[in-house]
């Protein structure tokens, strides 16, 4: 029987458009342009409060108008900053291997940070975090396939408070090879963490060539930039270390109540950090972004599972993509207090939306109780959700072999494809296979203990903590890290 020729090597379609992956664009290019033009007008006419003297001098020398602490930025300078900042930032693992391409619409996921409590992965107790919890977070992240970078998931309360961030960095870098996002409360902390990173990398030059960590700097929001915040930006730029400059805004309080107005304030805020870094050292790798929410007036809470978090967050990512600036966003958190249906719903929806928008670095996975509590079990569930999301975002590959013309013709109507070589070849490649979700028949599920998703995730988390062995640092490097921390503790 004659069948279709599956090679079709002599056939080429002109102007054949391909959707290689699914991409969700919240704002059109025209809308992005309108917002950016509004931002330029805002920075030029209203200006921003710059409370750092060195930053004001840098801005004035570049042509900005300085009146006391108020700095107004000419539109051409804002455009220059957006064009000059690198459109891609590469982050490496601890061994110098290139790991994350922070560019275009590549998306990477990681846990949250800043939470005051953790859920003990063994007892379920809600308690204050200790240094071992940070190390445990690194171990779990190191083992999970779909978690791409690490953050602290809480600040240890069993160490000197002034040096808590240094202990966080030590616990993370010693227990995973994955890239690290490290919050810095001051320039002194930034210097100590840089010293620790240099001890791991071997030299500042090697660290600059293959950065395995990125500073996280919180903008103050509301168009005010504090002395310490801008000092950290200047420090990162002078040392050529990648940093994230992001803002946190509450619609109707620290920003206009409308999402569009909030995006104007947010973009204006982060562009100040972008501009300053490029004036200090042109080409400084910078990633921008924001975290957005509303106030639940009934409970006086800032919810992290609200749809506005994703709505404005994806809009911000679209704006940064329009300007070709790498983006940082927030997703994977829940307002639930336990591992339940609400947690799964809020975690999955937010990560799907931010992933579809092409946000580059997405943090927040594993946070419960509106960001107050970190849960490794939720992080493990999030890893499974991210796997599903990546399968969806990957889209449908269309080529001659996958169209299966000849196979369909050979099987004929009413036939089965089970025994076909084509099926055997693509069976594993084309399907997503769960590692945590349960697809068993009810008899098998019952015999296995009738365990819920939360119970299975708890068991998997405990198994990782008991059995996973991350690649360790040498004793010499660990000794150097402890020495740096001891000196910094005395100074701080």
N, C-alpha and C positions, 0 to 999 in steps of 0.2 A: 504494500500500500504506500502511495506517495504521501509524504508528510511535508510540513512547512520547513523551509531552510532556516535553522536557528542562528546562523551566523550573520546573514544579510550584510556582508562586509562592503557591498557596493552601494549601499543605501545610506545617505546622509541627509538629515533634515536641516534646512536653513533656519536660523533664528529660533531654535528649539529651546524654550524656557524651561528651567528645571528648578523645583523646590527641593533642594538637597536636605534641608531640615525645616521644621515648622518654626515660624517666628511670629510672635504676637506684637504688633505695633500699636501701643495705646494712643500715641499722638502722630499725626501726619507731619511731613517735613514742613509744610506751611505753618502748622501750629507751633512746631519747635522754633521756627524762625521768628514767629510773632512773640513767643516768650523770650527768646534770646534778645530781640530788639528792645523789649520792655526792660530786661535786665540791664542792658547797656545804658538805657535812659536813666534807670534808677541809680546806677553807680556813678553816672556822670552828673546828674542833677541833685540827688539826695545825698549820695555818698554813704560811707560807712564809718563807724567809730574804730580807730586804730589806737590801741592803748599801749603799744610797744614803740619806744622811741626809735630804735634802730630800724624797725619796719617803716615808720613814717619817713625817716631820712631816705631809705631806699626808694619808697614811692615818689617822694618829692624829686629826687634826682632823676627819676625816669619820666617826669613830666606831669605827675598828678598835682592836684591843687590841695594844699594842706592848710587848714585853718584850725589851729589848736590840735585837738585829737580827731577832728573830722577830716576825712580824706575823700576827695571826689576824683574818680578815675575816668579819664577821657576814653571814649568808645574805641578809638584805634588801638589803645593799649590792651583793652579787654579782648579785642579780636586777636591781637598778637599773642596774648597768653594762650588762648584756645588753640591757635595754630602751632605754637612753639612746643607746648607740652607734648611729650611722646604719646603717640596713639596706641602704643603697645608697651606692656611691662612684662618681663619674663621673671617668674619666681622659680627657684630651684629647690631641690631637697637638700638635706643636711650634707650630703656627699657631693654636692655641686652638679648633680644631674638635673637638667632642665625639666621642670615638672608642670608648671601652669603657664599657659599662654593667655595672659590677661589682655585680651584684644578683641576687636569686633564683637561677636555675640557668643563667644565661648563662655560657658557658665560653670562655676565651681562652688561647692557647698562645704560649709563647716559649722561647728557648734557656736553657741553664743558665749557672752562674757558679761561680767558686771552683776551677776546674780548674787544675792545675799545669803541664799540657802541652797542646799542640795538635798536630793532624796538618796539616802544610802542605798546602793545597788544590792545589798545583801539583806538589810532589815526593812527597807522602805521608810525608815525614820527621816523626818524632815529636820535638818540640823544645819549648823554653821559649817562651811567648808574648811578643810584643813589641806595642808600641802599634799598629802597622799591622794586627795581627791583630784587635784590638778594632774598629778602623775597618772592616776587611773584614767582620766580623760584622754591623756596623750596615748596611753596604751590602747584604749578602745578605738580611738581615731586611727591609730596606726594599723589596726586589724581590719577596719571596715573599708570595703572596696570603693564605696561611693562617697566617702568623706575625703575631701581633697586637701584641706588645710586644718590647722588647729588654733583654738583660742583657749582661754583659761577655764571657762565654765565655773566661775567663782574665784574669789580671792581668799587665800589661806588665812585663817585667824590664829594659827598656832605658831606664827613667826612674827618678827617685829613689823608692826603695821607700816612704818615708813618705807620698809624695803620689801613689802609684799610682792610688788611687781617683778622684782629681781628674782625672788624665789619662784614665782610663776614661770618666768623664762627658763630658769634652770630645770624645773620639773618637766617642762615641755620638751626642751631640746635634748634632754637626757633620755626621753622615753618614746620618741618618734623621730623618723627621718623626714616627715612631711613638712611643708612650709608652715611658718608660724606667723600669725598676726598678733603683734604685741602692743598693748596699750601702754602709753608713757604719761605719767602725771606731771613730769617736770623735765627740764634739760639735764639735771643731775642724773635722773633715772635713765634718760636716753643715752647719756655717756657711759654709764655702767653697763647697760644692756649691749651697747655697741662694743665695749671691751670684751664682754662675754662672747659675743658673736665672732669677733676677730680671733679669740682664742680657739674657737671651734673651726673656723675657716682657714686659719693659718696666717692671714694678713688682711689688712683693710682692702688692699687691691684685689685679692681673691674674693673677698666678700662683695665688693662692688661689681666684679665681673659675674659672679654667681650668687646673688642674694637669696638666702634661704628664709629670711624673715622680712617683715614690713612693719614699720611703725604705724600705730593707729592713733590719730590725733582728732579729738572732738572739737569741732568749731563751737563757739559759744552760742550761736543762733541769734536771731533778731538783729542781724546786721551790726553786731558788736563783736570785736575780736580782741581778747584780753592780751595782756603783756606776756603771760606764760605760754599761751597757745601759740602766738606768733613766734616766740622764741624757739619753740619746738620745731616749727616749720623751717625757720632759718637754720637751725642745727642740722636737721635732716638734709636740707639742700646743700649746705656747705660740705657735708660728708658724703654726698652722693648716695644716700640710702633711700630706697623707695618708701613712700609713706601714703597713708590714706587720710584724706581730709574730708570729714563728713559732718553733717549737721543733724540735729535732732529737733524736730518741730512738732508742735501740737496745733492742729487746725483750730482757728478761732481764739487762740491764746497767744502763742509766740509767733504765729503767722496768720495771714488772712484765713477766713473760714472757708473760702472757696479753694478747691484743689489747684486751680490755675494760679491763683494768687500765692498760694503756698509754694508752688514750684518756682515762681519768680524770686521769692525771698531765698529759697534753698539754693538755687543756682547762683544768685548773687553772692551768697555766703561762701560757697565752695570756690568760686572763681577768684575770690580774694586770696585764698591760700594757693591756688594754682599760679596766679600772677606773681605773688611774692616769691614762690620757689623758683620760677623761671628767671626773675630778675636777679636772684642770688646766684643761681647756677643754671644757665640755660641747658635744657635737656634733662633736668632732674625728673626722675620717674615718679609721677604722682597719680593716684587713683582717687576719684571723688565720688560722693554719694550722700545718702541721707536716710534717716529713719523717721517715719511719720506716723502719727496716730491722732485720735480725738479723745476728748474727755467724756467718760460715762458719768453724766451729772447725777444719776440716781445713786451710784455707788462711789462717786468721786475717785474713779480709777482711770488709768490710762491703759486701755485694752490693746494687746498685741495680736489678738486674733481677729480684729475688726477688718472688714473688707477695705476700709480706707487705707490701711497699712499697705496693702498690695496695690490699690488703685493709684495712689500718689507715688509709691515706690517704683512701679513700672513706668509711670510718666517721667520720673527723674532719670531712669535708665535710658529711656528713649531720647531725652534731651542730651545726655552725655554722649550717647552713640551718635547723635546728629553732629555734635561738636568733635567727635573722634577722641574723646577722653575716656579712659577705662573707668568702669563703674563699680561701685560697692553698694550692696543693698541688704535688706533684712527680710528673712522669711524662716518658717519652720517653728515658730513659737506659738504658744496657746495660752488662753486665759483659764483653761481647765486646771484643776489641782491634782489630778491623777491621770493615769493612762486609761482613757475611756474614749467613747465615740466622738465627743466634742474635740478632744485632743487630736485624734486622727483627722477629723474634718478640717480643723483650722490649720494643722501642720501641712496636710497634703495640698489644700487649695492655695495657700500662700507660696509654697515652694514651686508648685506648678506654674503659677502666674509669673513669679520672678524668673523662673527658668525659661518660660516661653518668651519673655521680654528680652532675653539675652543679657541679663545682668551678669557681670563678670565674676565678682566675688560675692557670695550670698552667705551671710552669717546669721545665726539665731536658732539653728536646729538644736532641740533638746531643752528649750526653755519652757517652763510651766508657770502658772500663776502670774501671768502678765509680766514675765521676765524676772520675777523674784526668786524662782527656784530652778535649779538645773537638774536634769535627770538623764543619766547615762542610758537608762532603759528607753526613754523617748528618743534619744540619739540613735540607738540601734534600730528602732522602728523607722526613724527618719531615713536611715541608710537604705532600707528596703523601698521606701516611698521614692527616694531619689532614683533608684534603679528603674522603677516603673516610669518615672517622669522622663528619664533619658531615653527610654525606649520610644515613648510617644514623640518627644522632640526630634528624635532621629528621623522620623518620617518614613516614607516609602521609597525605596530605591527602585528606579525604573530603568532597566537596560534589557538588551535582547534576551539574555539568558533567563532573567527573572520574569519576563513576559510569558515564558513557557509556551510559545506557539506550537512547537513541535510536540511537546509533551501532551498538551491538550488534544492535539490531533491524533496522537498515538493511542491515548486512553479511550477516546471516543465517548459519546454521551452515555451516561449510566455506569461508566467504569469507575475504578478506584485508583487513587494515586499512591496508595500505601507502599507498594512494591517498586515504585519507580526510582531510578538512580537519582533523578532530580530532587525527589523528596528526601532521600537519604543525605544528599549533599547539603541541602539548605535547612533541614529540620531544626538543628541546633542554632544556626545562625540567625534565622528569621524570628524566633520566638524568645520571649523573655521568661526566664525560669525563676520562681521565687526561692528564697532561702529561709524565709520566716513566715510568710503567708501560708495558710493551710488549705490544701485542695483535696485532702483525703475523703474517702467515703465516710459516712457517719459512723459505721461500725469500726473502721480503723481508727478514727479520731477518738471514739469512746474508749477503745482498748488502750490507747496511748495516754489516757488520763483526762480526756475532755478539757484540754487546756485552752484557755483564751489566748488571744494574741499577746496580751500583756504578760501572761505567765511564760509563754514561749520566749518573748523578748528578754524577760528577766533571766531566764535560764541561759540564754545565749550570752548576755552581758556578763554573767558570773563565770561562764566558761571561758570567755576571752580573758578576763582578769586573772583566771587561774592558769591558763595554758599559753597565752600569746607571749612571745619573747621578742620585743623590739630589738633592733640592732643597737648595741650599747656604744657609748663613747669610751675612749681610753681613760685609764685611771689618771694619767697626766692632765688631760683636758678637764676632767671632773674636778681635780684638785685646783686647777687654775680658776674654774668657775666659783668654787667655794671661797677662794682667796679674794676674788673681786667682790663678791657679796659681802664678806667680812669688812673689807675696807670701805665699801659704800655704806654699810650700816653705821659705821662709826661716823662717817661724814654727814649722813642724813639725820 
